[in-house]
Structures are given as C-alpha cells and as structure tokens.
Amino acid sequence: MSIIAWLPAAAFAGLFVVMIARALATPRAAPPRALPPGTLDAFAGVEDKLAALVRVPTVSRFDPAEEDEAAFALFRAELARLYPTATARLLPADAGDRGILLEWPGSDRTLAPAIMTAHFDVVPPGDESDWESPPFSGDRSGGWVRGRGSQDIKVTLACMLEAAERLLLRGFTPRRTVYFAFGGDEETGGRRGAARIASELARRGVKASFLLDEGGVVADGMLPFADRPIALVGISEKGYVDVVMAAKGLGGHASMPPRHTAAGMIAKAVGAGEARRFPAVMTYTLSKFLAALAPYVPFGYRLLFRNLGVTAPLVKAAFSGSPSTNALLRTTAAATMLSASDKENVLPARARAVFNVRILPGSSVREALARLDRIASRFGATATFAHHGHANDPLPESPVEHEGYEAIGRAIAAAHPEAGVAPFMFTAATDTKHYGDVAGAMYRFAPIVQGPDDLSRIHAANERVSVENVRRCCLFYETLLGGM
C-alpha cells in the first residue's frame, strides 16, 4: 500500500479512536433516586386549591366580547381566598384587566430580580359530552385533579403562590426580588396580559436575571433511548407567523377550464412548500440538549451526541424522520387551511392556503416569509402575512451556564430526583415572547411528570394532573423560591 493511500485510512482510524475516547470519557449518570417516603405529605391539600381554581371558567377568546368577565373577576377573588398571606403581603401593581403582577421585595437590591410567570386563562372545553367529568368540575377522584386548565397551566400558578404562602408564613424573605407575573389571555396571544405586565416592568426599569415560564416537562417515556425521565428545560422558543399563499385565476364555468386553475396553482405551491423543507440547523439549543443527554443514553448514542463535529449529518438525518425531533432542527411550515371555489362547477377566481410557520432561533419572520414567497412565485402564487401584527421572531437562546438555569436544576433535583435534566427547544408559543426586554435569560419548564397520554389531553377532552404531580410542583417552587 502506498503512503498516499495509507494516510487517509490512518487519519480516519485516528479520528474514530478520538470519537470513542470522547464517548467513553462522558461520565455515566448515577442511578436515579426516589423521593424519601413522606416528603410530599407536607403539601397535602394544595390539590384542593388547584381544583378550586379549575372550577373558575376563565376561557379567553379572540373576541373579548365573548368572554365571561365575571369568571375573571371571580378568579382574582379566589386567589385572595386561597392564598391570603401571599396576596396580602406581596405588592400588587396595576397590570390591566388580564394581568396580575405581584412583587416580593428582596433583601439585597443589588441582585437582579427573577420573574415567575404563568397564565390563568384556558381554551374552550369543546364538546362537553367527550369529558368523563364536566370540564370545570375540578373533580378530585382517583388521585387526579380533573378539568380544563389543570395541566395548562393553572397548576404552576397555584403552586407558585402556595410556595410563597408557605415561605411567608415561616418568615422567609428572598435575597433577590421576585415578581409573579400572571397573564389572562396567553391562549389568544397575551397582548392584554403578559404584554401589559412586561410594559409595566419596563416602566419600572426592571432587568431580571432570569424568567421562568411554562414549557418543557419531566418527560417520561418520550425519550426511549434515555435510561430515566428527562426534565426538559426550555432555553429557546420558536417564532411564529401564519402565511397565506394566494393565486388568482379565471373564473367561469368548470366545463371550459384553463390549463391552470387558481386551485391547481395553489395545490402545486402547497406541494412544493411541503417538499422543500427549511434547512436543518444544529442550533446551540440542540447541541446542548444532546450533550446533556449523553450521560443517560447507551454508548452508541453517546458516540453520536459527543462528537457532533463529525456526526451532525447523521443526527440531522435521524432527527428529520420524526415530526417531534424534526421540529427541533428546522423552521417548519404546515399547510393547515385551503379554500377555492364554493361550488363544484365554478372555477375559482381566487384560491388560498394558510401555512402555520414555527421559526427556528437564528432565523426570522422576514426570512421565512421570503422563502415561502419564492416557492409560491414559481407557480404563479404569492405568499403574504395572513394576519398583520400576529407574528413574532424567535427570542435569543438562553445559556445553560447561568444562575437561573442552575437554580432550576437544583429545584428539579429536589422535586424529581429520579430525572435527568436537559435544555430543550419549546416548539409551541408562550407568554415569554413579551418579556424579551425585561429578562436577561428566559427558561420554560413546568415541573410535572408527563407521558404521551398526558400530553394528548392538553387542549383536548379529559385534561387532568395527578395529585402527586401537584405536590411535587409545589416542592419544586418552594425549593426554587427558597433559594432566591
């Protein structure tokens, strides 16, 4: 063998040895632990408070005239009844009719504050005959709290205030100031709630160290290659825009059609939009996610996750095959609505399709719209905003080397010692998008264990959360707030 042929083989062998060494050097995580027996008994009763909040039908709608103002007023009254110490001693601020802002002053004003957020509005229940218990019953049977909002996301709001209540009764004062920011219209965009709260915080000159909102969960059974549940802490969130593709055609009788109808043009544009996926990108979030998973996965996965400089193409190919992992790699554009003629034998003068677009961090609404417009233009169509003013660029990715992320990790270890922790990209939308100017780092995590069946109930019938989850959620927030 000539030296020219030998060198590439030797280089490849050397690289492979280095890759194996990196994988072997990744320490395996210690065996998962269980909570000590009786730990959660101290939180008995908090599930009844959550049930009381679930019974208040705070359904938000895009048309405010369709909302029940009495329900939103009752919710505030229930907070005062259930958490009398917290609501009396924390300092309120005017945050409008859909916002609740409470300040817990810290003892050290040199420390940047923290912001704890949640929302108290819920989506409509849908067909109530599909529910095992009435959607606003707050039913407490079988070890569950059942009803709309129990998972999404009154559970975190209830547990934040319960933790504050308990700590206040013990005479605790946090070192850093804590703001509790609760929005009442997250499900319709957050403009009356979180946006108003963020504006008030900005007016006060607040620049928080970190913010914690809803987001990832303790995922059980959703990462089958991991040897334990994984607490997925969202360090980024996708941007959002709805894009309409439209084409004009010749109307008239369908018995004498032109070569290309408006419906045909839109069909081709939609097909091309699905076929020409946005490029796969190994973001900071995804790289950190895979690195954090390495201690909890078999050797083959560690080999891939610890050598992304070489293995990234393989990871991208593997992740592209599943909708859930593909969404972590790229901007996604899903065709969700189609319309053309309203009669079988009439040619459409106009046809349209709507794409729901979730934008990867590092990109923008402008870039996504431009790409879809280039695709549409090849078939005689155009792509424009479906709703002006209802779009947002992705926020910057937040670091894992940060006091906020570390504090969240310690609270997870206290409430869910059986779980590993990994940063994650949250692919849905939250109120976090409104706080970019008042928080240095933004994290998204709901400290409840969820499996595939649990997640299928969010925004669907039979939403519920287990009593154990509610109590663990309180332990999480008591640990987090108690360490402030």
MOVEN-V672752 format. One record per run of one state. SS is the DSSP state (H for helix, E for strand, L for the rest). FROM is the first residue (numbers start at 1). LEN is the number of residues. If there is no record, write none. Layout:
# MOVEN-V672752
<<SS;FROM;LEN> <SS;FROM;LEN>>
This chain:
# MOVEN-V672752
<<L;1;2> <H;3;23> <L;26;13> <H;39;5> <L;44;2> <H;46;9> <L;55;4> <E;59;1> <L;60;4> <H;64;3> <L;67;2> <H;69;14> <L;83;1> <H;84;6> <L;90;1> <E;91;3> <L;94;5> <E;99;6> <L;105;9> <E;114;6> <L;120;2> <E;122;1> <L;123;5> <H;128;3> <L;131;10> <H;141;3> <E;144;3> <L;147;7> <H;154;16> <L;170;8> <E;178;6> <L;184;2> <H;186;3> <L;189;5> <H;194;10> <L;204;4> <E;208;12> <L;220;6> <E;226;1> <L;227;3> <E;230;8> <L;238;1> <E;239;10> <L;249;3> <E;252;2> <H;254;3> <L;257;5> <H;262;14> <L;276;8> <H;284;13> <E;297;1> <L;298;1> <H;299;7> <L;306;2> <H;308;12> <L;320;3> <H;323;4> <L;327;5> <E;332;8> <L;340;6> <E;346;2> <L;348;2> <E;350;10> <L;360;5> <H;365;13> <L;378;4> <E;382;4> <L;386;6> <E;392;1> <L;393;10> <H;403;13> <L;416;4> <E;420;7> <L;427;4> <H;431;5> <L;436;3> <E;439;12> <L;451;1> <H;452;4> <L;456;8> <E;464;3> <H;467;16> <L;483;2>>
